[in-house]
Amino acid sequence: MSVAADSLVLYKIHPARVIGLGDKIEIEIPGGQTKRVRPKDITPLHPGPLRRLADLGEPGTGNLEEAWELLEGAETNLKELAELIYDDFTPTSAWGVWRLLAEGLYFQGTPEAIQPRPREAIEQDRAAREAKARAEREWVGFMERVRLGRIIDEDRPRLGEVERLANQLGEHSRILRALDLPETPQAAHRFLTRIGFWPAEHNPYPARGGVAVTDPVLPVLPLPEEDRLDLTPLPAFAIDDEGNQDPDDAIATDGERIWVHVADVAALVAPDSDLDREARARGANLYLPEGIVNMLPADVTERLGLGLQGTSPALSVGFACAEDGRLRDIEIRPSLIRAERLSYAEAENRLSEAPFAALDAAARRYRARREARGATGIDLPEVSIRIQDGEILIRPIDRHASRAMVTDLMLMAGEAAAAWCGERLLRIPHATQPAPDSIQHPEGMAAMYAYRRLLKPSRTSIEPSPHFGLGLDAYARATSPLRRYADLLVHQQIRAALAGRAPLSAEQVSARAGEADQGGIAVRRAERQSNQHWKLVYLMRHKGWQGEAVVVELGERKDTVLIPELAMETKLRAKQQLSLDQRLRLGIAEVDLYDLDVRFRVLG
């Protein structure tokens, strides 16, 4: 087809009218503008005359289906197809045919060679296009509801991409990008609570840390029959915090002999069993203000928790504590005990009675020995946080003498277990800590805060090595096998020795302890972040909160303070010069739940 003045041509994907001819062709394009283009830049569609581009109208539907059926299997050109569909060949019908060809549903090819597409291809394309159009309509409706904060149940699966980003399981979100929001976990968290996908006070940190948030569901076999030392006539006491749900240790005395009974978890959980692998992957129980997520099925705790049944199987560590605080006559036996459960407050009221008075005296001798070896006495504020009936309860950890007594008795059991295993060349994970560069005996909160920062982190070692903070030459955590995998691993090695079985090798113990340590790190991080989250929610609920803080560190621009009633560390920019251990009255300035941050102001 030749090109003449007033003819219709295609320029790029738009219609154009030829105005003049020459080395370059002058054309009118939509909008009334003119351009000079090369002949190869245009495709002739109709010879005209087309006096104005604006005269190009809509051709209507025509006989599209009929023309397609007539031409099935044949080839045609733009002019013939325009006449078949629209009964005429005009600039408008030519443009209509070109649009059908560009649409590519019924026909394909070029203006000179047009082929009908197969019916199956047409049906597939039509279904895909309808689905795409429907998806686009649904997306527009979804985004409108999101902007208004009025999501419906059908929107929740689509919001999964934002939830994955909030939980650090993904890096991008089309939804946040469309809303010009940062693609960060914090922004995703804020967005999901704003639109009601998550409750306003939702705690994302366990899921964000990749820790399990439900108890394992695994079968628990019956406890094997075996000979056990019958210690049921000996009064035993499982002492723990009020409301504790997993009591795994108890104390007793038989004259000068002290018994620390520990839940006999290794009797049910054998190395490399399904229960063992699950507990190893988790590393430890997850203690959240919302509740406990156990590393073992709840049925294990129900069966083995000391004092939860009339009698309890235990692995009992027996020893005597000499006048100089040293341990002697160590033995470890599978046993059967009868334990009474007490809170620390209840035990405190009975410290002057038997057998608590004798146990407390032994604990004091032992503590004196440890302190003489440099055991640190850092006493910084601690709190427990619980959600009960929707209320956030933040309570200080008491400093009862009964708590100190139980702590030292558990340390005795850990030292005794390490010594017992060492005599038998059993490989176990020891808790160790190097000495700091400077040994101090801090007094006052600021000095304790500074000294804590000087202490080196504790480590796990297969070889026995001193633990500076405890003042012990060798120590193994062995009194919480329901709560910590490292303790269970120690028990498994002890039980192998008691039964005459081959214990795990040093390499196996090291690998298992290392895996559990990684799980434990994630658990502790989730606990720490969750506690901070609920502290901030507490402050948001109590907007008029005021409390006391103690200055523990001075800085060039900001000073660090501790808030004892919240066990919270924060930085302040005070107008006046502050001094260490100075007490201040604070109020809330701003809480940012999503960045886990809070700012306080000094009152008065």
Secondary structure, 3 states (H helix, E strand, C coil): CCCCCCCEEEECCEEEEEEECCCCEEEECCCCCEEEECHHHEEEEECCCCCCHHHCCCCCCCCHHHHHHHHCCCCECHHHHHHHHHCCCCHHHHHHHHHHHHHCCCEEEECCEEEECCHHHHHHHHHHHHHHHHHHHHHHHHHHHHHHCCCCHHHCCCCHHHHHHHCCCCCCCHHHHHCCCCCCHHHHHHHHHHCCCCCCCCCCHHHHCCCCCCCCCCCCCCCCCCCCEECCCCCEEEEECCCCCCCCEEEEEECCEEEEEEECHHHCCCCCCHHHHHHHHHCECEEECCEEECCCCHHHHHHHCCCCCCCEEEEEEEEEECCCCCEEEEEEEEEEECEEEEEHHHHHCCCCCCCHHHHHHHHHHHHHHHHHCCCCCCCCCCEEEEEECCEEEEEECCCCHHHHHHHHHHHHHHHHHHHHHHHCCCCCCEEEECCCCCCCCCCCHHHHHHHHHHCCCCEEECCCCCEHHHCECCCCCCCCCCCEHHHHHHHHHHHHHHHCCCCCCHHHHHHHHHHHHHHHHHHHHHHHHHHHHHHHHHHHHCCCCEEEEEEEECCCCCEEEEECCCCEEEEECCCCCCCCCCEEEEEEEEEECCCCEEEEEECC
